[in-house]
Structures are given as C-alpha cells and as structure tokens.
C-alpha cells in the first residue's frame, strides 16, 4: 500500500533505446513543525543526563569507606617491621648466593675426582708402550712395529692432553719431594746434589694438580765427601 500524502515521480529507464516509464512513491519533506518538535526534546535529555550523573555520585559517596586516621606510633612500628623484613631478605639472598657457590665448587671437585680416577687408568698403558718402544730400538727389521708403537704412544699423549694432562720433565732438575719419588740415589760428582739424573717412571700433572709422582734417581754426594 502507498503511504498517505505521497506523490509519484516518474522515472524513466532506457533499455534497447526504448523508454520505459516507472513510478516510485517519494516521502514528502518534513515540515518545520516536525523539526521544532524534535529540537524541543534536547533540553529535557540534558536535564535527565545531569540527574543520572548526580544520582551516580550520591551512590558512590554513600558506599565509599571512610579512612580512619592511623596513629603515629603505629606508622613507626610498621616502618620498623618493614625495615627488619628487608634486612632479613638481604641476609637470605646473601646466604643463598654463598650456598650456590659452595655447591658449584663441590660439584666441580667431584667432577675432577672422577676424571682423575679415569685418567689414572691410562697411565699404565702409556708405561707399557714406552717400554715397548725402548725394547724395539734394540731389535732388527722392526721399523714398522716401531713406527706403529710411536704413533700409538703419540695418540695416547694427545688424548691425555685433551684432559689437560701432561708428563713432567724431570731430568736435570732439582728433586722436589712434592712431585718426585726418590726410587734410587747415586753418589756422584758429575751432578749437583739432589739433581735428578734418571727417570724410572714418568710423573703426570693435570693442570697444577699432581696425578702421579715421578720415580727418579737422585744424585747425592759421595760418602767420603759427606764426612
């Protein structure tokens, strides 16, 4: 159904160069009275909004808790308690840091002890190869064997070096009871007293730590000169 007070406006559509009239109802423009009626409600809306805001403030104020005044001695007590807790926290943090460092040192020591035990097992093998090399030098037609033993010996020493293990140099050096074991002594005038003149078993170090002392022969003064 068409709306009342509506009037028809002819609209023409062109298709295949032929005009086809069509009509649609168009709403008439609003009158000035209708605009005035709509504008008259704006002050009422503003007044209603202001009333709602006022009621909201009253509700908030009614439910806002009252802050009681705190005595000065209570504030002082709370401050002292806070400072005491803070100092305790600092002490606990320092104790925990010391504990962590102690655990790290203990863990490193245990790791080193395990490594020492394993590496010590390699040393007799090195000794056997060194003895085999020494014997092979006195035999004939064993150049290939000698070369093979030399290569194996070098590889074993390289393996030990990967773990920071190195043999000690002893010949011609002063005897050190903390690193050397006097397996034999020889009275002689060719060397100064307490000089290592021979080595029976090589000693090894892991870093600055002694893995095994070297068994050595030490030069001493002849008996006649001692008197």
C-alpha positions in Angstrom: 0.0 0.0 0.0 1.1 3.5 -0.7 1.7 5.9 2.2 -0.7 8.8 2.5 0.4 12.2 1.2 2.8 10.5 -1.1 3.2 11.7 -4.6 4.5 9.9 -7.6 7.6 11.0 -9.5 8.0 9.5 -13.0 11.4 7.8 -13.5 12.5 6.7 -17.0 14.7 3.7 -17.7 16.2 3.2 -21.1 16.6 -0.3 -22.5 17.3 -1.1 -26.1 16.9 2.6 -26.9 13.3 2.5 -25.7 11.9 4.5 -22.8 10.2 2.5 -20.1 8.5 4.8 -17.5 8.3 3.8 -13.9 6.9 5.5 -10.9 8.0 5.2 -7.2 6.5 6.8 -4.1 8.6 9.5 -2.6 8.2 10.7 1.0 7.4 14.4 1.2 9.9 16.7 3.0 9.4 17.2 6.7 7.7 20.3 7.8 9.3 22.9 10.0 6.9 22.0 12.9 8.4 18.5 12.9 11.9 19.9 13.2 10.8 22.1 16.0 9.2 19.2 17.8 12.4 17.1 17.6 14.6 20.0 18.8 12.3 20.7 21.8 13.4 17.3 23.4 17.1 18.2 23.7 17.0 20.2 26.9 14.9 17.5 28.5 17.6 14.9 27.6 20.4 17.0 29.0 18.4 17.5 32.2 17.9 13.7 32.5 21.6 13.0 31.9 22.6 15.5 34.6 20.1 13.9 37.0 21.6 10.4 36.3 25.2 11.7 36.9 24.1 13.3 40.2 22.5 10.1 41.4 25.6 8.1 40.5 27.8 10.5 42.5 25.5 10.1 45.5 25.6 6.3 45.3 29.4 6.3 45.1 29.8 8.7 48.0 27.4 6.6 50.1 29.4 3.4 49.5 32.9 5.0 49.8 34.6 3.7 53.0 35.8 6.2 55.5 39.6 6.2 56.0 40.4 6.1 59.7 43.3 8.1 60.9 46.4 5.9 61.8 48.3 6.7 65.0 51.9 7.9 64.6 53.3 5.1 66.8 51.5 2.5 64.5 53.1 4.0 61.5 56.5 3.9 63.2 56.0 0.3 64.1 55.1 -0.7 60.6 58.1 1.1 59.2 60.4 -0.7 61.6 58.8 -4.0 60.7 59.3 -3.3 57.0 63.0 -2.4 57.6 63.5 -5.6 59.6 61.9 -7.7 56.9 64.0 -6.1 54.2 67.2 -6.7 56.1 66.2 -10.4 56.6 65.6 -10.6 52.9 69.1 -9.3 52.1 70.6 -11.8 54.5 68.7 -14.7 53.0 69.8 -13.6 49.5 73.4 -13.5 50.6 73.2 -16.9 52.2 71.6 -18.4 49.1 74.3 -16.9 46.9 77.0 -18.4 49.2 75.2 -21.8 49.1 75.0 -21.7 45.3 78.8 -21.0 45.0 79.6 -23.7 47.6 77.5 -26.3 45.6 79.2 -25.3 42.4 82.7 -25.8 44.0 81.7 -29.1 45.4 80.3 -30.2 42.0 83.5 -29.2 40.3 85.6 -31.1 42.8 83.5 -34.2 42.4 83.8 -34.0 38.6 87.6 -33.5 38.9 87.9 -36.5 41.3 86.0 -38.7 38.8 88.2 -37.5 36.0 91.4 -38.2 38.0 90.2 -41.8 38.6 89.6 -42.4 35.0 92.8 -40.8 33.7 95.0 -42.6 36.2 93.9 -45.9 34.5 95.5 -44.7 31.3 99.0 -44.2 32.8 100.0 -47.9 32.9 99.2 -48.2 29.2 101.5 -45.3 28.5 104.2 -47.0 30.5 103.8 -50.3 28.6 104.1 -48.5 25.3 107.2 -46.6 26.4 108.9 -49.9 27.5 107.9 -51.5 24.1 109.4 -48.6 22.3 112.6 -48.8 24.2 112.9 -52.6 23.5 112.1 -52.2 19.8 115.0 -49.9 19.3 117.4 -52.8 20.0 115.7 -55.3 17.6 116.3 -55.6 13.8 113.8 -55.3 11.0 111.1 -53.9 13.2 110.9 -50.4 11.8 107.2 -50.9 11.0 106.5 -52.0 14.6 108.5 -49.2 16.0 106.7 -46.7 13.9 103.3 -48.1 14.9 104.1 -48.0 18.5 105.4 -44.5 18.2 102.1 -43.4 16.6 100.0 -45.1 19.3 102.1 -43.5 22.0 101.7 -40.1 20.5 98.0 -40.5 20.2 97.7 -41.6 23.8 99.6 -38.5 24.9 97.4 -36.4 22.7 94.4 -38.0 24.4 95.8 -37.1 27.8 96.5 -33.6 26.7 92.8 -33.1 25.8 92.1 -33.6 29.5 94.9 -31.1 30.4 97.2 -34.0 31.5 100.8 -33.6 30.7 104.0 -35.5 31.6 106.5 -33.9 33.9 110.0 -33.0 32.8 112.4 -34.3 35.5 115.9 -35.0 34.1 118.4 -32.4 35.2 116.0 -30.7 37.5 116.2 -30.4 41.3 114.4 -33.1 43.3 111.0 -32.0 44.6 109.5 -34.3 47.2 106.0 -33.0 46.5 106.3 -34.2 42.9 109.0 -36.7 42.8 109.6 -40.1 44.4 113.3 -41.0 45.0 113.4 -44.5 43.7 117.2 -44.6 43.8 120.2 -42.5 44.7 123.6 -42.4 43.1 126.7 -40.9 44.7 128.4 -38.8 42.0 130.5 -35.7 41.5 129.1 -35.1 38.0 125.9 -33.5 39.1 124.9 -31.2 41.9 123.4 -32.8 45.0 119.6 -33.5 44.8 119.7 -33.4 41.0 117.5 -35.9 39.1 119.8 -37.9 36.8 117.5 -40.7 35.7 113.7 -41.4 35.5 112.2 -44.9 36.1 108.6 -43.9 35.8 107.2 -40.7 34.4 105.1 -38.4 36.5 102.0 -36.6 35.3 100.1 -33.4 36.1 96.5 -32.4 35.4 96.8 -28.6 35.3 98.6 -27.8 38.6 97.4 -31.0 40.3 99.7 -34.0 40.7 98.2 -37.2 39.2 101.2 -39.3 39.9 104.7 -38.6 41.2 107.7 -39.4 39.0 110.0 -42.2 40.2 113.5 -40.9 39.7 117.2 -41.4 40.6 118.7 -38.6 42.5 122.4 -37.6 42.6 124.0 -37.4 46.1 127.5 -36.6 47.3 129.9 -39.5 47.7 130.2 -40.8 51.2 133.8 -39.7 51.6 132.9 -36.1 50.8 129.9 -36.1 53.2 132.2 -36.6 56.1 
